[in-house]
Amino acid sequence: MLYHLAAYLFDNISELSFLRLFQYLSFRTIAAALTAFAVTLIFGEYVIRYLYVKRIRDIPREYSTISTASKVGTPQMGGLLIILAIFLSTILWCDLLNRFTVMFFLALIWFTILGGIDDYRVLKHQNSDRGLSQKTKLIWQTGYSLVLGLIFLTPGLSPVSSDIMTQLYIPFLKSPVIDLGWWYLPFIVFVIVAITNSVNFADGLDGLAIVPVSFVIAVYGIFAYVIGNAIYSDYLQFFFLPGSGELTVVCGAVFGASLGFLWYNAYPAQVFMGDVGSMTLGGIIGTLAVMLKQEFLFLIIGGIFVIEAFSVLIQEKIGINWLGRRIFYIAPIHIAFQHRGIGETKLVIRFWIIAGILALIGLSTLKIR
C-alpha cells in the first residue's frame, strides 16, 4: 500500500523525491521487519488477554515422566498475533501486484484457515487429540500444494521463466542436476507437506520453534535478495528470477513478527502459537522454498525441523508399525530429550544454537558453489 502510494506521489510530485527510498528492497525490508515487530508489541498484550478471557487456552498432553502442569491455562492460538503482524506489514510495504507476493498471500490465507480449524476443534472438545485428523490435514496441505504447483508450472501464470521452471537445484552446485518436467508437481507437494508438518512437530516447548523459524526466514530472505538481483545473481553464479526480490520484504515481515512473538513466547511463555501459527509459518517457509527453487536448502537451514520430523517418522513408521516397538521413549525428539532429564530452557537454547550454526552453513552455500 505504502509502496504503491509512494510510487504514485513520486511520479506526480517532483518535490517528493525522497520517496525514491520506497523503491529500494533494503529499505522496505527493514521497514517491514520493524513494522511487524512493533505490531506484535503493540497488540500482544491485548491479544493475549482476549485469548485468556475467551478461554482459548492450552490443553497440553500428559506425559508420564514430564510434568505439563505449568503449561495448563496458557493462552493458545497466539499465532493469530504473528499472522496479524505479517499481514499488516506486507500490505504496507510489499508490491501487491507482484506475482511472488500474491502466491505468498495464498499460503498465508490457506494455512491460517487450516490451522485455525484444527485449534478450534481442540478447544471445542477440550482434548489435544481431537483436532483435525492427520489424514484431513494432509488432504488440505496436498490441496494447497497442488494449487501452488499448477500455478507455478503453468507458463503465463508462473512467476518463474519456463527455462528454469522445472529445473532441480541443490546447494553447493552451480548448475541444475536434473529437469523434472511435470514430475516437479509431486515434488512440490512433497516439499510443502513435509516442511509444514516438520515445523508443526517442533512447536512443543517455549520458544523452541520460533527462533529456528527466524533463522530459516532470514536465510531465505538473503537468497531472495540475491536471486532477484541481476548483478548479485550473476556475480554469485545463481539463476536470476525477476521480481523474486519482493520476497525479501516478505521475509523481513515474517522475521520481525517472529521476533515480536518471541517476546511473549520465551520461557515461561505467556502465549503459545498453536497450529494456526506453526502450520502457517511452515506453509510460508515451504512456499518460499519452492518459489525460490531452494527446496534442498531447507535440509540444511531447517535441520532442527528435519530432525524433529524424522524422529516422528522413525518412531511411528519404522518403530511401531514395522518393528512393533518404540525407537525413542517418545517423539518428537525434544520430548525424548526432556525425558532424559535435560531442562526445558537448556534444551531450547541448545536447539537455538544448532539452528544458528545451520543457518550460517546454509549462507555459506551462496559462495561455496
C-alpha positions as CSV (number, residue, x, y, z in Angstrom):
1,M,0.0,0.0,0.0
2,L,2.7,2.5,1.0
3,Y,4.9,1.2,-1.8
4,H,2.2,2.0,-4.4
5,L,1.2,5.3,-2.8
6,A,4.9,6.4,-2.7
7,A,5.4,5.4,-6.4
8,Y,2.3,7.4,-7.4
9,L,3.4,10.5,-5.4
10,F,7.0,10.2,-6.6
11,D,5.8,10.1,-10.3
12,N,3.5,13.1,-9.9
13,I,5.1,15.4,-7.4
14,S,8.7,16.3,-8.1
15,E,9.2,17.8,-4.6
16,L,8.7,14.4,-3.0
17,S,11.9,12.9,-4.4
18,F,12.8,11.4,-1.1
19,L,10.0,8.8,-1.8
20,R,12.5,7.1,-4.0
21,L,13.5,5.3,-0.9
22,F,10.4,3.1,-1.2
23,Q,11.8,1.6,-4.4
24,Y,14.7,0.0,-2.5
25,L,14.2,-3.5,-1.3
26,S,16.6,-3.0,1.6
27,F,14.7,0.0,3.0
28,R,11.3,-1.8,2.6
29,T,12.6,-5.0,4.2
30,I,13.9,-3.2,7.3
31,A,10.7,-1.2,7.5
32,A,8.6,-4.4,7.1
33,A,10.6,-6.1,9.9
34,L,10.3,-3.1,12.3
35,T,6.6,-2.7,11.5
36,A,5.8,-6.4,12.2
37,F,7.8,-6.3,15.4
38,A,6.0,-3.1,16.5
39,V,2.6,-4.6,15.7
40,T,3.3,-7.7,17.9
41,L,4.4,-5.5,20.8
42,I,1.5,-3.0,20.5
43,F,-1.2,-5.6,20.2
44,G,0.4,-8.5,22.0
45,E,-1.0,-7.8,25.5
46,Y,-4.4,-7.2,24.1
47,V,-4.5,-10.4,22.1
48,I,-3.1,-12.5,25.0
49,R,-5.7,-11.0,27.3
50,Y,-8.5,-11.6,24.8
51,L,-7.5,-15.3,24.3
52,Y,-7.3,-15.8,28.1
53,V,-10.7,-14.2,28.8
54,K,-12.4,-16.2,26.0
55,R,-10.8,-19.4,27.5
56,I,-8.8,-20.0,24.4
57,R,-6.2,-21.8,26.5
58,D,-3.7,-24.6,26.0
59,I,-4.7,-28.2,26.8
60,P,-1.3,-30.0,26.9
61,R,-0.8,-33.7,26.5
62,E,0.2,-35.5,29.7
63,Y,3.5,-37.5,29.7
64,S,4.2,-40.0,32.5
65,T,7.6,-38.6,33.4
66,I,7.3,-35.0,32.2
67,S,5.1,-32.5,34.1
68,T,3.0,-30.2,32.0
69,A,1.1,-28.6,34.9
70,S,2.8,-25.2,34.3
71,K,1.5,-25.1,30.8
72,V,-2.2,-25.6,31.7
73,G,-4.2,-22.4,31.1
74,T,-1.7,-20.6,28.9
75,P,-3.5,-18.8,26.1
76,Q,-3.4,-20.7,22.8
77,M,-3.7,-19.6,19.2
78,G,-1.1,-16.8,19.7
79,G,-0.2,-17.5,16.1
80,L,-3.0,-15.1,15.2
81,L,-0.7,-12.3,16.5
82,I,2.0,-13.4,14.2
83,I,-0.4,-13.6,11.2
84,L,-1.8,-10.1,12.0
85,A,1.7,-8.6,12.2
86,I,2.8,-10.3,8.9
87,F,-0.4,-9.3,7.1
88,L,-0.3,-5.6,8.1
89,S,3.4,-5.3,7.4
90,T,3.3,-6.9,4.0
91,I,0.2,-5.0,3.0
92,L,2.0,-1.7,3.8
93,W,5.4,-2.4,2.4
94,C,5.1,-5.0,-0.4
95,D,4.4,-4.6,-4.1
96,L,0.9,-6.2,-4.0
97,L,0.9,-6.7,-7.8
98,N,4.0,-8.8,-7.8
99,R,3.2,-12.5,-8.6
100,F,5.5,-13.8,-5.8
101,T,3.7,-11.6,-3.3
102,V,0.3,-12.9,-4.5
103,M,1.5,-16.5,-4.1
104,F,2.7,-15.7,-0.6
105,F,-0.7,-14.4,0.4
106,L,-2.3,-17.6,-0.9
107,A,-0.1,-19.5,1.5
108,L,-0.9,-17.1,4.4
109,I,-4.7,-17.4,4.0
110,W,-4.8,-21.1,3.3
111,F,-2.8,-22.3,6.2
112,T,-4.3,-19.7,8.6
113,I,-7.7,-21.3,7.9
114,L,-6.3,-24.9,8.2
115,G,-4.5,-24.2,11.5
116,G,-7.4,-22.2,12.9
117,I,-9.9,-25.0,12.2
118,D,-7.5,-27.5,13.9
119,D,-7.1,-25.3,17.0
120,Y,-10.9,-24.7,17.1
121,R,-11.6,-28.4,17.2
122,V,-9.1,-29.0,20.0
123,L,-10.7,-26.2,22.1
124,K,-14.2,-27.3,21.3
125,H,-13.6,-30.8,22.5
126,Q,-11.1,-29.8,25.3
127,N,-8.8,-32.5,24.1
128,S,-5.5,-32.0,22.3
129,D,-6.0,-35.2,20.3
130,R,-9.4,-34.1,19.0
131,G,-8.2,-31.7,16.4
132,L,-8.2,-32.4,12.7
133,S,-7.1,-35.9,11.8
134,Q,-3.7,-36.5,10.3
135,K,-5.5,-37.6,7.1
136,T,-7.6,-34.4,6.9
137,K,-4.5,-32.2,7.4
138,L,-2.7,-34.0,4.7
139,I,-5.6,-33.5,2.3
140,W,-5.7,-29.7,3.0
141,Q,-1.9,-29.4,2.7
142,T,-1.9,-31.5,-0.5
143,G,-4.7,-29.4,-2.0
144,Y,-2.8,-26.2,-1.4
145,S,0.4,-27.8,-2.8
146,L,-1.4,-28.8,-6.0
147,V,-2.9,-25.4,-6.5
148,L,0.5,-23.7,-6.0
149,G,2.3,-26.3,-8.2
150,L,-0.2,-25.9,-11.0
151,I,0.2,-22.1,-10.9
152,F,4.0,-22.4,-10.6
153,L,4.3,-24.8,-13.6
154,T,1.8,-23.0,-15.9
155,P,3.5,-20.6,-18.4
156,G,1.8,-17.2,-18.2
157,L,0.7,-17.8,-14.6
158,S,4.1,-18.8,-13.1
159,P,6.4,-16.0,-11.8
160,V,9.3,-18.2,-13.0
161,S,10.5,-18.4,-16.5
162,S,9.8,-21.7,-18.3
163,D,13.5,-22.4,-19.0
164,I,14.2,-23.0,-15.2
165,M,10.7,-23.7,-14.0
166,T,11.2,-27.5,-13.6
167,Q,15.0,-27.5,-13.0
168,L,16.1,-29.0,-9.7
169,Y,18.9,-27.1,-7.9
170,I,21.0,-28.4,-5.0
171,P,23.2,-26.4,-2.6
172,F,26.9,-26.2,-3.4
173,L,26.2,-26.9,-7.1
174,K,26.1,-24.1,-9.7
175,S,24.1,-25.9,-12.3
176,P,20.8,-27.8,-12.0
177,V,21.1,-31.5,-11.5
178,I,18.0,-32.6,-13.5
179,D,14.9,-31.3,-15.3
180,L,12.0,-33.0,-13.6
181,G,9.4,-31.8,-16.1
182,W,5.9,-32.4,-14.7
183,W,7.3,-34.7,-12.0
184,Y,8.1,-31.3,-10.4
185,L,4.5,-31.2,-9.3
186,P,4.6,-34.2,-6.9
187,F,7.9,-32.9,-5.8
188,I,6.3,-29.6,-4.8
189,V,3.6,-31.4,-3.0
190,F,6.1,-33.5,-1.0
191,V,8.2,-30.4,-0.1
192,I,5.4,-28.3,1.2
193,V,3.7,-31.1,3.1
194,A,7.0,-32.2,4.6
195,I,8.1,-28.6,5.6
196,T,4.7,-27.7,7.0
197,N,4.5,-30.7,9.3
198,S,8.1,-30.5,10.4
199,V,7.6,-27.0,11.7
200,N,4.4,-28.1,13.4
201,F,6.1,-31.0,15.1
202,A,8.8,-28.7,16.5
203,D,6.3,-26.4,18.2
204,G,6.3,-28.1,21.6
205,L,8.4,-26.0,24.1
206,D,8.5,-22.3,25.0
207,G,10.3,-20.6,22.1
208,L,11.6,-23.8,20.6
209,A,10.1,-23.3,17.1
210,I,10.0,-19.6,16.6
211,V,13.8,-18.9,16.8
212,P,14.7,-21.6,14.2
213,V,11.9,-20.2,12.0
214,S,13.5,-16.8,12.3
215,F,16.9,-18.2,11.2
216,V,15.3,-20.0,8.2
217,I,13.3,-17.0,7.1
218,A,16.4,-14.7,7.4
219,V,18.4,-17.0,5.1
220,Y,15.7,-17.3,2.6
221,G,15.3,-13.5,2.6
222,I,19.0,-13.2,1.8
223,F,18.7,-15.7,-1.0
224,A,15.6,-13.9,-2.4
225,Y,17.6,-10.7,-2.5
226,V,20.5,-12.3,-4.4
227,I,18.3,-14.3,-6.8
228,G,16.1,-11.3,-7.5
229,N,19.1,-9.0,-8.3
230,A,20.6,-9.4,-11.8
231,I,24.1,-8.2,-10.6
232,Y,24.4,-10.2,-7.5
233,S,22.9,-13.4,-9.0
234,D,25.4,-13.1,-11.9
235,Y,28.3,-12.5,-9.6
236,L,27.4,-15.5,-7.3
237,Q,26.5,-17.6,-10.4
238,F,22.9,-18.1,-9.5
239,F,19.9,-18.1,-11.9
240,F,18.1,-14.8,-12.0
241,L,14.4,-14.6,-11.0
242,P,13.0,-11.2,-11.9
243,G,10.6,-10.0,-9.2
244,S,11.6,-12.6,-6.6
245,G,13.4,-9.9,-4.6
246,E,10.0,-8.8,-3.3
247,L,10.1,-12.0,-1.2
248,T,12.9,-10.3,0.7
249,V,10.3,-7.8,2.1
250,V,8.0,-10.7,2.9
251,C,10.8,-12.4,4.8
252,G,11.5,-9.2,6.7
253,A,7.9,-9.1,7.8
254,V,7.9,-12.7,8.9
255,F,11.3,-12.2,10.7
256,G,10.0,-9.1,12.6
257,A,6.8,-10.9,13.6
258,S,8.7,-13.9,14.8
259,L,11.0,-11.8,17.0
260,G,8.0,-10.0,18.3
261,F,6.2,-13.2,19.2
262,L,9.4,-14.5,20.9
263,W,8.9,-11.5,23.3
264,Y,5.9,-13.3,24.7
265,N,6.7,-16.9,23.9
266,A,10.1,-17.1,25.6
267,Y,10.2,-19.2,28.8
268,P,8.0,-19.0,30.7
269,A,5.6,-18.5,27.7
270,Q,2.7,-16.0,28.1
271,V,1.1,-17.5,24.9
272,F,1.5,-20.4,22.5
273,M,1.2,-20.1,18.8
274,G,-0.9,-23.2,18.3
275,D,-1.4,-24.9,15.0
276,V,-2.7,-21.7,13.4
277,G,0.8,-20.3,13.9
278,S,3.0,-23.3,13.3
279,M,1.2,-24.5,10.2
280,T,1.1,-21.0,8.7
281,L,4.8,-20.5,9.3
282,G,5.6,-23.9,7.9
283,G,3.4,-23.3,4.9
284,I,5.1,-19.9,4.3
285,I,8.5,-21.5,4.5
286,G,7.6,-24.3,2.2
287,T,6.2,-21.8,-0.3
288,L,9.3,-19.7,-0.2
289,A,11.5,-22.8,-0.7
290,V,9.5,-23.7,-3.9
291,M,9.3,-20.2,-5.3
292,L,13.0,-19.5,-4.8
293,K,13.8,-23.1,-6.1
294,Q,15.8,-23.7,-3.0
295,E,14.0,-26.7,-1.6
296,F,17.1,-28.7,-0.7
297,L,18.5,-25.7,1.2
298,F,15.9,-26.4,3.8
299,L,17.6,-29.7,4.7
300,I,20.5,-27.5,5.9
301,I,19.0,-24.4,7.4
302,G,15.9,-26.2,8.7
303,G,17.9,-29.1,10.1
304,I,16.1,-28.7,13.5
305,F,12.8,-29.2,11.9
306,V,14.1,-32.1,9.7
307,I,15.3,-33.9,12.8
308,E,12.0,-33.4,14.6
309,A,10.0,-34.7,11.6
310,F,12.4,-37.7,11.2
311,S,12.1,-38.6,14.8
312,V,8.3,-38.8,14.4
313,L,8.6,-40.8,11.2
314,I,11.1,-43.3,12.6
315,Q,9.0,-43.7,15.7
316,E,5.7,-44.3,14.0
317,K,6.5,-46.0,10.7
318,I,9.7,-47.9,11.5
319,G,9.5,-48.5,15.2
320,I,5.8,-49.0,16.0
321,N,4.4,-50.2,12.6
322,W,7.4,-52.3,11.4
323,L,9.3,-53.4,14.4
324,G,6.4,-53.3,16.9
325,R,8.4,-51.3,19.5
326,R,9.5,-47.8,20.1
327,I,12.8,-46.4,18.8
328,F,12.6,-43.4,21.2
329,Y,10.9,-43.3,24.5
330,I,8.6,-40.7,22.9
331,A,8.6,-38.5,19.9
332,P,9.2,-35.7,18.7
333,I,12.8,-35.9,19.8
334,H,12.7,-32.8,22.0
335,I,10.3,-34.6,24.3
336,A,12.7,-37.6,24.4
337,F,15.5,-35.3,25.5
338,Q,13.3,-33.9,28.2
339,H,12.6,-37.5,29.4
340,R,16.3,-37.9,29.7
341,G,16.4,-35.1,32.2
342,I,17.5,-32.1,30.1
343,G,15.8,-28.9,31.4
344,E,13.4,-27.1,29.1
345,T,15.4,-23.9,28.9
346,K,18.7,-25.5,28.3
347,L,17.2,-27.8,25.7
348,V,15.6,-24.9,23.8
349,I,18.7,-22.8,23.9
350,R,20.8,-25.7,22.6
351,F,18.4,-26.1,19.7
352,W,18.7,-22.4,19.0
353,I,22.5,-22.6,18.9
354,I,22.3,-25.6,16.4
355,A,19.7,-23.7,14.3
356,G,22.0,-20.7,14.2
357,I,25.0,-22.8,13.1
358,L,23.0,-24.5,10.4
359,A,21.8,-21.1,9.1
360,L,25.4,-20.0,8.8
361,I,26.3,-23.2,6.9
362,G,23.3,-22.5,4.6
363,L,24.5,-19.0,4.0
364,S,27.9,-20.3,3.0
365,T,26.3,-22.0,0.0
366,L,26.0,-18.6,-1.5
367,K,29.7,-18.6,-2.2
368,I,30.8,-22.2,-1.9
369,R,29.5,-23.4,-5.2
